Amino acid sequence: MIYNFIVVGGGIVGLATALRILGAWPGAKLLLLEKERTLGWHQTGHNSGVLHAGLYYKPGSLKAKLAVEGLRQMVDFCQQHNVAHKQCGKVVVATDKEELPRLEKLLERGTANGLKGLRKLGLEQIREIEPHAAGLAAIHVPEEGIVDYGAVVQAMAKEIRRLGGEIRTEEPVESLKGASGIWRILTPKDAYEANQVVACAGLYSDRMVSKSGMKPSAKIMPFRGEYYMIRKERQSLVRNLIYPVPDPQFPFLGVHFTRMIQGGVEAGPNAVLAMAREGYSWSNINLRDLAESLSFLGLWRFMLKYPSICSYEIWRSISRKEFCRSLRKLVPEIQEDDLEPGSAGVRAQAMSSDGALVEDFSFVEGPGILHVINAPSPAATASLAIGTEITRRLKIFDR
C-alpha cells in the first residue's frame, strides 16, 4: 500500500501535524512512525509543562504568530479532550534598573503579537500576585499557563486513530529515498511508501534531512536544561509562574519558577551542551553525538562569542549553591536546602555555521517531503498551529 502521508516522529509536533493533516484531508491514508516505544518520550516528555503565550518573540516572526495562535488552539484542544490545564498567568519581573527598558520592550512585543490582558505592574501589584517575588516592575501575562503535555500526547494519538490514521512505535527510520513521486522509508521492521513525507524528528532533524538526500540548513546542538524541585514545605514561595526579563547578551531565557499541573514547583533550567542528543545527565555520553558536536565549527564560534556564559552554565550545573544564588534574584527567600534534585530535558537547538542560534521555527522542503528543522520552545504550545502551517505548505495531491 502507498500511504498518502507518512509522518516521521511521534513527539507533540509530529502528532499535531498528523492530526491537522487528517483534518485537512479526511480519509487520507496516514502513517506515523516513532522510534521509541512511547510517544512523546524525549523533548515532549521532558517538557516543563508551560503554555507559552508568545511574549518574547519578534513581531511578524513565524514563532510569534504560531505561539499566539497555538496557545489558543491548545487550550481549545485541552477543553475538548478534558486534558488538565490552567491559564494561571505569569509575571515577568525586572529586578534591577537596567532591565526596565527591556521590560517595556517586552510589553510592546506582546501587545504587537496580539496577547490579551497584558499589564504593567509596580512592586505592590507584583506582591499581590506573587508575594515572595522580587522586582522593581513586572508584566503580568494572564494567558500564560500550565498543562499536562503527556495527556495531550495521549489525546492526540487517540484522535489520530479515531480519524483513521495509523501509529507505529519502535520503528526508527533508517533511510528515506524518493523516486517517481513516491518516497520509500525503511525501518528495521518494514518498508513503507508514501506520496508525501513530513519529518518531525526533533533532536535528529538534521540527520533526517541528510538521510533524505537533502542538505540541512543548520546543525542540531543538544543543550541540556536541568531543574530542581522546591521541597514541599517551601512551595508556597511560588504561586504560579515567575520569569526573568531575558538578557540580550545571553542566548537562552534563564532560570525561572514553574508550578506544575500535577503539583510541585520546578526551578530552572540552566543550559549546558549535552554529551549526547539524548544526554539527560553528565554521565550520558554518546561518542558519535559528541564528536559531531565538537567537530562543528559553529559550536566553537558560539563558545568564543559567549565564553563566560558557557563556563558559568557548567559551573551552575555542578554547583547547587550557585544555582540557588541565581534563583534568589527572582525569589530572595529561596535557600539551598529548599532545592531537591529534579528532572532534565534536552532541547534540539538548530545552530548555523557562524555560531548563531536559529531563533525562528524553520523548515527544509523538497518534492514530496517537508522537514521541521528547528522547533524549540514554544513548539509544544504552538504544536497545533505548527501542524496547521505544515498542512498549508503541503502540496495537494490526487489520491
N, C-alpha and C positions, 0 to 999 in steps of 0.2 A: 504494500500500500504506500502511496505517496501522500504524505501529510500536506495540508495547505500551509501549516505553520509548525515549526519546531522552536521552542523557547529553551535556551540553554541557561540553566541557573535557577535554583529554587529558593533564592532569597526573596525578600519582600518586593524588590523591584521586578524580578522575573515573574513572580506570582501576579503582581498588579498588572504587568504588561499582558500576560496571558488572559487575565480577566477582562481587560479592556479590548483585546483583540476579539474575544468571543462575543463581547457586547457589540462590536462594530460589524462583525461578520457572523451572525447567528448560524449555527450549524456547521461552521468550519471545522475541519479535522485538525485538531491541535494536540501536540505532544509537548510536555515539559520534562526536561531531563535534569536531574540533580545528582551530583557526585556523592553526596553524603547520604546516610540512612535517614536523617531527619531534615526536614525542610527548615530553612532559616537558621541553620546551625552556626554560621560564622558571624558576619557583621550584624545581621538582624538579631541573632540570638544573644549577642553581647552588647546590644544597644542599651543606652541608659533609660530609654522609655519616655523621651520628651517629645511632645507635639510642638515643633518649632513653628513660629508664626511668620518668619521672614523679615525680621527687623534689621539684620546685619547686611543684607545683600544689595549690591549695586542696582539701583533702579534701572529697569529695562533689561537686566540680565535674565537669562533663562532660569537661573536659580531663584531669583526674586519672584518671577512670575509663577513658577511651578510650586514654590514654597507656600505662597499665599493661597493659590488655588488648591494645592494638595492638602493643606491643613483642613480646609472646609470639606473637601471630598472625604478625607479620612474620618473626620468627626461624623459625617453623614453615614459612612460605612459602619462605624462602630455602633451608632444608634440603631441602624437597621439589623445588625447581627448580634446585638447585645454583648458587645465587647467592652470590658471595663476601661473607662477613660474619664478624665475630668479636666475641664478647662479652668484650672485653678489660678492662672495668671502667674507672672513672674515680675521681679524687679531687677533692673539693670542699674547697678549703683556706681556712681563716681565717688571715689574715696579720697581724691586729692584734687587741687585746683587745676592741674594740668589736664585732667580728664574731662573737665566741664565742657570745653568746646567740642570734644569728641562725642559727648553725650548729646549735645544739641544736634550734631550731625546725624546721629542715630535716629533721633526723633524725626528729623527731616526725611531720612531714608524710609523709615517705617511708614510715615504718612504718604510719601510718594508711592510706596509699594501697595497701598490700599488697606493697611491694617486699621481695624476699628477700635475705638476707645482708648487710644494711646493718651497718656497724660504725664506731665512733668510733676515730680514730687519733691518737696522740701524735706528736711530732716524729720520733722514731726509726722509728716504723711508717710515717710518710709517706715517709721516706728509703728504706725497704725497697722501696716500690712505685715512687716517683719520686725518685731520688737527688738531683736538681737543683732540686726544688721547694722554695719557701719555705713556712712555715706554722707556727703555734702548735699547731693541731689541724686535723683534717680528717674528712670522711666518705668511706668507700670504698663505691662503688656498683658491685657486681660484675656486675649485669645490663646495665649500660650498654655500648655497643659501637659498632662502625663497620660500614658496609655500602656496597655499590655500588648506589646508587639507580637509576642508568642501566640496570643489568642487571635490577633489579626491574621497571622500566617495561617493558622488552622481554619479560620473562617473563609479566607481567600481560597484555600485549597478545596474546601467543601463546595464552594460556589463554582469553581472551575469544573469540578467533576459533575456538578448538577447541570452545567451548561454543555456537557458532552466532551470536555477536554480530558486528556489522559495525563497522569503524572507518574513518572517512574524514577525511583530513587536508586542510589548506589550504582549509577551509570555515568562515570566520568567520561567526558568526550576526549577521545584520543586523536581524532582527525576530522577535518571538515574539507570537503572538496566539491567545487561547483563545476558543472558542465552541462551545456544544452538546457540551461534554465532550471536545472534540478541540483539541489545540494544534497550530498551524501555524507551522513555523520556516522562515524564508527565509535562504538563503546566496547568495553571488554565483553559485554553480553550479546550485542546485536549490532546490526547496521540499519540505519533509518534514512529515508529520503523525504525531502520537502521542497515546496516551491519557494518558501521564504523562511529564513532563519533569523531569529533575534537572540543575540548573545548578551546575557546579563551576568557576566562571570565574576564580578566583584574583584577580589584580590588577584584573580588570574585573567583579568580582562585584556591586558596587553598580550599575554601569551595566546589567548584565544584568537586575537586579531592575527597574530603570526601564523597560527595553525590554519587559518582560512586563506593564507597566501597573500595577506594584505600587510601594510606597514603600520605599526602602532603610531599614533600621533604623540604619544607620551609614554613614559615608563611608570609602572606602579611601584611606589615605595611604601612598604608596610610600616606604619607608625603605630606603636602600641600606646594605648591610653590606660593608665592604671588608676583604680579607685580605692578609697577607703569607705567603710561604712561608719556612721556615727552610732556609738553604743546606745542602747535603748533608753537608758536613763537620761541621756542628753539630747535626744531627738527633738525636744521642744525648742531647741535653739533655732530650728528652721521650720517654718510653717509650710512653704511650698517650694518655690524656685528662686534662688539668689544668684545672679550672674554679674561678672565684672564688665566694665567698659573695655572692649578689645584694644589692645596696644598695636598700633600700625607697624611698630618695629618687630613684632612677634608674629610668626606665620600661623599660629594656632590661637584659639579663643582664650585659653587659660582656665584655671581650676574654678569650679563653681559648686553649688549645692543643689541637689535634686531630691525631692521627696518622691518615692517610688509608689506606683499604683498598687503594688502588692503589700506595701508597708515598708517602713525604714527610710533612712536618708543616706544618700550617696554623696561623697565628696571627691571631686576630681573632674576630668582626668589630666594627667601630665601628657607628654608626648615624647617618646623615645623610639629610635629606629629599632624595629623588631629584627631578631636574628633569623626569623623565618616568616613566611607570609601568613602562617597560622601560628605565630610565636606569641603565646599568651603569657609567657614569663621569660626571664633571662635564661632559664635552662632549656627552653625550646629553641634548638638550633637546627637549621636545615642548610647544609653546606652549599647546595645549588642556589638556594634563595639568597644566602649571604654573599656568595661570590658574585651573583648577578647584581646585587645592590652596590657592592663595593667597586665593581668594575664600571659602574655607570658614572660618567663624568659629571652629569648633572647633580648627583648627590654630593660630590666633592665641592662643586661650586656653591651649592646650598649651604654646606657646613662652613665654607670660607666666608660666606655672607653673614652667617649667624653663629660665629664661633662661641661667644659667651652664652648664648641661649641654649645651644646644643649641649654644652658641657653642664650648664645649670640643670637642664632637664634630666640628665643622667644622675647628677648629684641628688636631685629631688626624688628620683626613683628609688635610690638606695637609702635615703635618709628620711625617716618618718618625721623627725624633728623639723627638717626643712620644709617638708610637705605641709606640716601643721602651720608653720610660720606663714606660708603663702595663703593658707586658708583664713588666717586671722585678719587679713586685710579686709575680708568681707564680713566675718563674724568674729570680733575680737575676743569673745569669751571662750572660743574653742581651745581645748587643751590637748596635748599629745596623747594622754591616756583616754581621750574621748574617741580615738580612732581605732577601728578594728580592720583587719585585712578584708578587702573587698574583691571585686571581680576585675577583669581586664578585657579590653577589646582591641582589635587591630583594624585600623582604618586603611582602606585602599586609597591612597592619595596619589593621583597622577602628577608626575613631575616632568617638566620639559628639559631638554638637554642643557639649557642655560641655568638650570637650578631653580627656576621659578615654579611654584606650585600652581597647578591648573585650578583656577578658582571656580569656574562655572561648570555646570553639567556639560558633558561633551560626548559626541558620538562619532563613530567611523562607519561610513556607509559604502556599500558596493552593490552590484547587481544581485538582488535576491537575498541580501544579508545586511543586517544592521547590528553594530556592536555598541553597547554602552561602555565607553572607555573611562569615564570619570563620573562617579555618583557618590561623593562623600556626603556628610551631613549637610542639609537636612533631607537626604534621599528617602529615609524611612517615612517621614511625614509626607513628603511630596510624591511617594511612590505611585499612587493612583493617577496623579497629574502627569508624572513621567510616562506612565503607561499610555495615557491619552495622547501625549506628544509623540511617542513612538508610533502609535497606531496611525496618527496623522501623516507621519513620514513614510509609512509603508506603501508600496505601490499596490494598487488594486489589481487583482488578477482574475482571470476566468477560471472558475472551478470546473 
